[in-house]
């Protein structure tokens, strides 16, 4: 019975994955080919922990690479900004972001904000021109993970853990511990949230102008 309960809860969690949406806008008439290198300088908002922020940053870096940009390595960005005593919380304004970009010697920087990171994940990002602090690209996206169902999953895992530790078929004890664990998980970068955040960022970056040139067709067709 215990195994069936855990399996059913796992299936419910998998089925809870909702659709992700994203949209963005870029400055019309701007020559994005001049933006040879870009730095993701800030990931702020309702997301805690350096590891989670770094992961979000890496998702954007991967998208930049796919679009033909040359993103600055995250460790190098952190090192240079720390040397100039820049605080991440002070990089949310376009003016400060542009100043950080000049230190990094890049033509544009990206700032990421995460206003929601629980049952619903919401992400916004903007590319700022280092020369004048203007916005070159702006995108937003969101999607639902299912915080309640994630908590149920934690309870199920806790039930199994409680049984393993006590050696007794006591789902109640494990469920209580798991409920607490599940509540904590809802605020962290769980595998479900990793997948959803990546989906959202993928959708957002569809609007990012590509620097990739299409290969020339050869032959008659």
C-alpha positions in Angstrom: 0.0 0.0 0.0 2.9 2.3 0.9 4.5 1.8 -2.5 1.3 2.5 -4.3 0.7 5.7 -2.5 4.2 7.0 -3.3 3.9 6.0 -7.0 0.5 7.7 -7.2 1.8 10.9 -5.7 4.8 10.9 -8.1 2.4 10.5 -11.1 0.3 13.4 -9.9 3.4 15.6 -9.6 4.5 14.7 -13.1 1.0 15.5 -14.4 1.0 18.8 -12.7 3.6 20.4 -15.0 1.8 23.3 -16.7 2.6 25.2 -19.8 5.3 27.8 -19.9 5.0 31.1 -21.7 7.4 33.8 -22.7 7.5 36.9 -24.8 10.0 39.6 -25.6 10.8 42.7 -27.6 14.0 44.0 -29.1 14.8 47.5 -30.3 13.8 48.0 -33.9 16.6 49.1 -36.2 19.4 48.3 -33.8 22.4 46.4 -35.2 22.8 43.5 -32.8 25.8 42.3 -34.8 27.8 45.0 -32.8 27.0 43.1 -29.6 29.8 40.6 -29.9 30.1 39.8 -26.2 27.5 39.9 -23.4 27.7 39.4 -19.7 24.9 38.2 -17.4 25.7 40.4 -14.4 22.8 40.0 -12.0 20.1 37.4 -11.0 17.9 38.8 -8.3 14.5 38.4 -6.8 12.6 35.6 -5.0 15.3 33.0 -5.5 17.7 32.2 -2.7 21.2 30.7 -2.8 24.1 31.3 -5.0 23.8 27.8 -6.6 20.3 28.5 -7.8 21.2 32.0 -9.1 24.2 30.6 -10.9 22.0 27.9 -12.6 19.6 30.6 -13.9 22.6 32.6 -15.1 23.9 29.5 -16.9 20.6 28.9 -18.6 20.8 32.4 -20.1 24.4 31.9 -21.1 23.4 28.7 -22.9 20.7 30.6 -24.8 23.2 33.4 -25.7 25.6 30.8 -27.2 22.8 29.3 -29.3 22.0 32.7 -30.7 25.6 33.4 -31.7 26.7 35.7 -28.8 29.9 35.3 -26.9 28.9 35.4 -23.2 31.6 36.2 -20.6 32.2 33.3 -18.2 30.3 33.7 -14.9 33.3 33.3 -12.7 35.1 36.1 -14.6 32.2 38.4 -14.2 32.0 37.8 -10.5 35.8 38.3 -10.1 35.9 41.6 -11.9 32.9 43.0 -10.2 34.1 42.0 -6.8 37.5 43.7 -7.5 35.6 46.9 -8.2 33.4 46.4 -5.1 30.2 46.1 -7.0 27.2 44.6 -5.1 24.7 42.5 -7.0 21.8 44.3 -5.4 23.1 47.6 -7.0 23.1 46.3 -10.5 19.4 46.4 -11.1 19.3 49.9 -12.4 20.3 50.5 -16.0 22.9 53.1 -15.1 24.7 50.9 -12.7 24.4 48.0 -15.1 26.0 50.1 -17.8 28.8 51.0 -15.5 29.4 47.4 -14.7 29.5 46.6 -18.4 32.2 49.2 -18.9 34.3 47.5 -16.2 33.8 44.1 -17.9 34.6 45.7 -21.3 31.4 44.4 -23.0 29.0 46.3 -25.2 25.9 44.9 -23.4 24.9 43.3 -20.2 21.9 41.2 -19.1 20.0 41.7 -15.8 17.6 39.0 -14.6 14.8 39.4 -12.1 12.7 36.6 -10.6 9.6 38.2 -8.8 8.0 34.7 -8.2 9.6 31.4 -7.5 7.2 29.1 -5.7 4.1 27.5 -7.2 4.3 30.0 -10.0 7.7 31.0 -11.5 8.0 34.4 -13.1 11.2 35.6 -14.8 12.1 38.9 -16.5 15.3 39.8 -18.3 16.7 42.8 -20.1 19.7 43.5 -22.2 21.2 46.9 -21.5 23.4 49.0 -23.9 26.6 49.8 -21.9 27.2 53.0 -23.9 24.0 54.8 -23.0 22.1 52.5 -20.5 19.2 52.0 -22.9 17.3 48.7 -23.2 18.1 46.6 -26.3 15.9 43.6 -25.4 13.3 42.9 -22.8 11.5 39.6 -22.1 9.2 38.1 -19.6 8.0 34.6 -19.0 6.1 32.4 -16.4 4.9 28.9 -15.7 3.4 26.8 -12.9 5.3 24.1 -11.1 2.7 23.0 -8.5 4.0 23.9 -5.1 1.3 21.9 -3.3 2.0 18.8 -5.3 5.7 19.2 -4.7 5.0 19.3 -1.0 3.0 16.1 -1.3 6.0 14.5 -3.1 8.1 15.6 -0.1 5.6 13.9 2.2 5.7 10.7 0.2 9.5 10.7 0.2 9.5 11.5 3.9 7.1 8.6 4.6 9.6 6.2 2.8 12.5 7.7 4.8 10.6 7.4 8.1 9.9 3.8 7.4 13.5 3.1 6.4 14.9 4.7 9.6 12.4 3.3 12.1 12.1 -0.1 10.5 8.3 0.2 11.0 5.5 0.5 8.5 4.6 4.0 9.9 3.6 6.2 7.1 2.2 8.9 9.5 5.6 9.6 11.1 7.4 9.7 7.7 4.6 11.8 6.2 4.9 14.5 8.9 8.6 14.7 8.4 8.1 14.7 4.7 5.6 17.4 4.8 8.1 19.7 6.5 10.7 18.6 4.0 8.3 19.3 1.1 7.6 22.8 2.4 11.3 23.5 2.3 11.7 22.1 -1.1 9.0 24.4 -2.5 11.4 27.3 -1.9 14.5 25.7 -3.4 15.7 24.7 -6.9 14.1 21.3 -7.1 14.4 19.2 -10.3 10.8 20.3 -11.2 11.7 24.0 -10.8 15.0 23.5 -12.8 13.0 22.1 -15.7 10.3 24.7 -15.5 12.8 27.6 -15.3 14.7 26.3 -18.3 11.5 26.0 -20.3 10.5 29.6 -19.4 13.9 31.0 -20.3 13.8 29.0 -23.6 10.5 30.7 -24.4 11.7 34.1 -23.4 14.9 33.9 -25.5 13.0 33.0 -28.7 12.6 36.8 -29.1 16.3 37.5 -28.7 17.8 38.5 -32.0 20.1 35.9 -33.4 23.6 36.6 -34.7 23.8 33.2 -36.5 24.1 33.5 -40.2 22.2 31.0 -42.3 24.4 28.9 -44.5 24.3 29.8 -48.2 22.5 27.3 -50.4 24.6 25.6 -53.1 23.4 24.1 -56.3 20.2 24.6 -58.2 17.8 24.2 -55.3 
